């Protein structure tokens, strides 16, 4: 998955319901679109939230 020109290697088989991933980003709305494109292709339902973790802004998304 590529978000803001950074390639993230995600083991999608291990991404079970209830798991979450944090993706640091500068533009959360654009990053959300890129994440949604990948998860929609894999037919995953997700919830996203813009968060700040360890003083780094990004998006956390959960599989539901």
Number of C-alpha atoms within 10 A of each C-alpha: 13 12 18 13 7 11 9 10 8 10 7 10 6 8 14 12 12 10 12 16 13 17 20 20 18 12 13 20 12 13 19 20 12 15 19 19 13 13 16 11 8 10 10 16 13 17 11 17 13 17 17 13 12 6 7 12 17 20 23 18 22 18 16 12
